Amino acid sequence: MSGLAKQTEKQTRYGKSAFIRAPEYAKDRLLLEVLLDESRTYTKEEVDSLLSEWKAKEVQ
């Protein structure tokens, strides 16, 4: 049963403000302010991917 609960949890979508308030994203709050759109919802995986992609970009 926990596998099913985990799968459902992974697909839960949250708004920008939920990620900005989340303690696990405290060090990336400013970046989330810029990257996330107020009118959209995101899964945790989408946000983690956006952060990883942005951090992997070369500085120009």
Order of alpha helices (4+ residues) and beta strands (2+ residues): alpha-beta-alpha-alpha-beta-alpha
